[in-house]
Amino acid sequence: MTPGASRDDVRIVDDIVQIRVTSPPADGAANEAVLRLLAAALRRPPRDLTLLRGATARIKLIGIATNR
């Protein structure tokens, strides 16, 4: 994840999802922006995504709820 980027962007490079968000890395704003952007890219509601690990790190583990 790259906070404070010039634009929001989701890319897959060498099997790694790279996410750039314009939100600053303060008060969890960038983490929330990452979850919203990834949810939109996956066409899922944001409530289906959960930040599992990496709240203060650039590398994050995000859980995605399955449809039941």
C-alpha positions as CSV (number, residue, x, y, z in Angstrom):
1,M,0.0,0.0,0.0
2,T,1.2,3.5,-0.8
3,P,-0.6,6.2,1.1
4,G,-0.5,9.9,0.0
5,A,-0.3,8.9,-3.7
6,S,-1.4,11.3,-6.4
7,R,-4.3,9.1,-7.3
8,D,-6.2,6.0,-6.2
9,D,-5.1,2.9,-8.1
10,V,-5.2,-0.9,-7.9
11,R,-2.8,-3.0,-9.9
12,I,-1.6,-6.6,-10.0
13,V,2.1,-6.9,-10.6
14,D,3.9,-10.3,-10.4
15,D,0.9,-11.8,-8.5
16,I,1.0,-9.0,-5.9
17,V,-1.9,-6.6,-5.5
18,Q,-0.5,-3.0,-5.3
19,I,-2.8,-0.4,-4.0
20,R,-2.2,3.4,-4.0
21,V,-4.5,5.8,-2.1
22,T,-4.6,9.5,-1.9
23,S,-5.6,9.4,1.8
24,P,-2.8,10.2,4.4
25,P,-1.6,7.5,6.7
26,A,-3.1,9.2,9.8
27,D,-6.0,8.0,12.0
28,G,-6.6,4.9,9.9
29,A,-7.7,7.0,6.9
30,A,-5.4,5.2,4.4
31,N,-6.5,1.8,5.7
32,E,-10.2,2.7,5.3
33,A,-9.5,4.0,1.8
34,V,-7.6,0.8,0.9
35,L,-10.6,-1.3,2.0
36,R,-13.1,0.8,0.1
37,L,-11.0,0.9,-3.1
38,L,-10.3,-2.9,-3.0
39,A,-14.0,-3.6,-2.3
40,A,-14.9,-1.5,-5.4
41,A,-12.4,-3.3,-7.5
42,L,-13.7,-6.7,-6.4
43,R,-17.3,-5.4,-6.8
44,R,-18.0,-6.3,-3.2
45,P,-19.5,-4.2,-0.4
46,P,-16.9,-2.8,1.9
47,R,-18.4,-4.7,4.9
48,D,-17.1,-7.9,3.2
49,L,-13.5,-6.9,3.7
50,T,-11.6,-6.9,7.0
51,L,-8.1,-5.7,7.7
52,L,-6.6,-8.7,9.5
53,R,-2.9,-7.7,9.9
54,G,-0.7,-4.7,9.0
55,A,-2.7,-1.7,10.3
56,T,0.6,0.3,10.6
57,A,2.6,-1.5,7.9
58,R,2.7,-1.1,4.1
59,I,2.1,-4.9,3.6
60,K,-1.4,-5.8,4.7
61,L,-3.5,-9.0,5.1
62,I,-7.1,-8.5,4.1
63,G,-9.8,-11.0,4.7
64,I,-12.7,-11.3,2.2
65,A,-16.0,-12.8,3.4
66,T,-17.4,-15.6,1.2
67,N,-21.0,-15.7,0.0
68,R,-23.1,-18.1,2.0
